[in-house]
Amino acid sequence: MNTLGSHPGAILFRLIVMVSLILIFIYVFLVYIEKAEKAIEIQSIEQTKRIIDSALVIAFATHATSGKLDELDRLDGGNPFELLKEYLLLPTSYNGEIGLTDLNGLPSGWYYDLNTGDILFVPIYLPEIQVFRVKLDYVDTNKNGSFEAAVDAFSRLSLEKKQPR
């Protein structure tokens, strides 16, 4: 009675099957890792965004309780990382303020663009730079283009996503 092991080439066949299975598992693992890296980077962006939104709520409350609501206008397009620094919540991935027009070659992390007032996240795994901006939403009753607490109706102060660069 012949067994599979006694046929010529059986050892080679088993070896080819094992190597093929190992290569398939490695490929599936690498595809999963790539998707996981992107998902982790997106979660990191969302977490930092939530922290900044919380700091903006605190900044609004601070301005409201101290009677300085007219100063909210300066937060529109401002650097929210200054607030985070004040509240000791500055992310380690914040790399500072920049005034560059060419963003190629920047290390991954968060930046505040002095030229545009945008908050930039230079990713490692995502295909393009993510752009945000602090936006003060209010009803401009007197149509003068600036927020005046006595006249205009405050809506919200938040970090909004813009089109990627």
C-alpha positions as CSV (number, residue, x, y, z in Angstrom):
1,M,0.0,0.0,0.0
2,N,1.4,3.3,-1.1
3,T,1.0,6.4,1.0
4,L,1.2,10.0,-0.1
5,G,4.7,10.3,1.4
6,S,6.0,7.4,-0.8
7,H,5.1,9.1,-4.1
8,P,8.0,10.8,-5.9
9,G,7.8,14.6,-5.3
10,A,5.6,14.4,-2.2
11,I,8.0,16.2,0.0
12,L,8.4,18.9,-2.7
13,F,4.6,19.2,-3.0
14,R,4.2,19.7,0.8
15,L,7.0,22.2,0.9
16,I,5.4,24.2,-1.9
17,V,2.0,24.2,-0.2
18,M,3.6,25.3,3.1
19,V,5.6,28.1,1.5
20,S,2.5,29.2,-0.4
21,L,0.3,29.3,2.8
22,I,3.0,31.2,4.6
23,L,3.3,33.8,1.8
24,I,-0.5,34.2,1.7
25,F,-0.6,34.8,5.5
26,I,2.2,37.3,5.3
27,Y,0.4,39.2,2.5
28,V,-2.9,39.3,4.5
29,F,-1.0,40.5,7.6
30,L,0.7,43.3,5.6
31,V,-2.6,44.4,4.1
32,Y,-4.2,44.4,7.5
33,I,-1.3,46.4,9.0
34,E,-1.5,49.1,6.3
35,K,-5.3,49.5,7.0
36,A,-4.7,49.5,10.7
37,E,-2.0,52.2,10.4
38,K,-4.3,54.5,8.5
39,A,-7.2,53.9,11.0
40,I,-4.9,54.6,13.9
41,E,-3.7,57.9,12.3
42,I,-7.4,58.9,11.6
43,Q,-8.3,58.2,15.3
44,S,-5.3,60.2,16.4
45,I,-6.5,63.2,14.3
46,E,-10.0,62.9,15.7
47,Q,-8.8,62.7,19.3
48,T,-6.7,65.8,18.9
49,K,-9.7,67.5,17.2
50,R,-11.9,66.6,20.2
51,I,-9.3,68.0,22.6
52,I,-9.1,71.3,20.7
53,D,-12.9,71.6,20.6
54,S,-13.0,71.1,24.3
55,A,-10.3,73.7,24.8
56,L,-12.4,76.1,22.6
57,V,-15.5,75.5,24.8
58,I,-13.4,76.3,27.9
59,A,-12.0,79.4,26.2
60,F,-15.6,80.6,25.4
61,A,-16.7,79.9,29.0
62,T,-13.7,81.8,30.3
63,H,-14.4,84.8,28.0
64,A,-18.1,84.7,28.9
65,T,-17.5,84.6,32.7
66,S,-14.9,87.4,32.6
67,G,-17.1,89.6,30.4
68,K,-14.6,89.5,27.4
69,L,-16.8,88.0,24.7
70,D,-15.8,90.7,22.3
71,E,-12.3,89.2,22.3
72,L,-13.6,85.9,20.8
73,D,-13.1,87.5,17.4
74,R,-9.3,87.0,17.8
75,L,-9.7,83.3,18.2
76,D,-11.3,83.0,14.7
77,G,-8.4,81.6,12.7
78,G,-6.1,81.6,15.7
79,N,-3.7,79.0,17.0
80,P,-5.6,76.6,19.3
81,F,-2.4,75.0,20.4
82,E,-1.7,78.1,22.5
83,L,-4.9,77.3,24.4
84,L,-3.8,73.7,24.8
85,K,-0.4,74.9,26.1
86,E,-2.2,77.1,28.6
87,Y,-4.3,74.1,29.8
88,L,-1.3,71.7,29.7
89,L,-2.9,69.6,27.0
90,L,-0.4,70.2,24.2
91,P,0.0,67.1,22.1
92,T,3.5,65.7,21.7
93,S,3.0,65.7,17.9
94,Y,2.6,69.5,17.8
95,N,5.7,70.8,15.9
96,G,5.0,74.6,16.2
97,E,4.1,77.5,13.9
98,I,5.3,77.6,10.3
99,G,5.2,80.3,7.6
100,L,6.2,78.1,4.7
101,T,4.6,77.9,1.3
102,D,6.2,74.5,0.4
103,L,5.1,71.9,2.9
104,N,7.0,69.0,1.3
105,G,9.5,67.4,3.6
106,L,7.9,68.5,6.8
107,P,8.0,65.8,9.6
108,S,4.7,64.2,10.5
109,G,2.7,66.1,13.1
110,W,0.6,69.2,13.8
111,Y,1.5,72.7,12.6
112,Y,-0.1,76.2,12.7
113,D,0.3,78.0,9.4
114,L,1.0,81.7,10.2
115,N,0.3,82.7,6.6
116,T,-3.2,81.3,6.4
117,G,-4.3,80.7,10.0
118,D,-4.8,77.0,9.1
119,I,-4.0,74.1,11.4
120,L,-2.2,71.4,9.4
121,F,-1.7,67.7,10.1
122,V,1.1,66.2,8.1
123,P,0.4,62.5,8.0
124,I,2.6,59.4,7.8
125,Y,0.1,57.0,6.3
126,L,-2.7,59.1,4.9
127,P,-2.2,60.4,1.3
128,E,-2.6,64.1,1.9
129,I,-2.1,66.9,4.4
130,Q,-5.2,67.4,6.6
131,V,-6.3,71.0,7.0
132,F,-8.4,72.5,9.8
133,R,-9.3,76.0,11.0
134,V,-10.7,77.6,14.2
135,K,-14.1,79.1,13.2
136,L,-16.2,81.5,15.1
137,D,-19.8,81.1,14.0
138,Y,-22.2,84.0,14.8
139,V,-25.0,85.9,13.4
140,D,-23.6,89.2,12.2
141,T,-26.6,91.4,13.0
142,N,-25.0,94.7,12.1
143,K,-23.1,93.3,9.1
144,N,-19.7,94.8,10.1
145,G,-17.8,91.6,9.7
146,S,-16.6,91.3,13.3
147,F,-18.1,89.7,16.4
148,E,-19.6,92.2,19.0
149,A,-21.2,90.4,21.9
150,A,-23.7,93.2,22.6
151,V,-25.1,93.1,19.1
152,D,-24.3,89.8,17.4
153,A,-25.7,86.3,18.3
154,F,-22.9,83.8,19.2
155,S,-23.4,80.3,17.6
156,R,-20.3,78.3,18.3
157,L,-16.5,78.2,18.3
158,S,-15.1,75.1,16.8
159,L,-12.4,73.4,14.8
160,E,-13.6,72.8,11.3
161,K,-12.1,70.6,8.6
162,K,-11.2,72.2,5.3
163,Q,-10.3,70.7,1.9
164,P,-6.9,68.8,2.1
165,R,-3.9,70.5,0.5
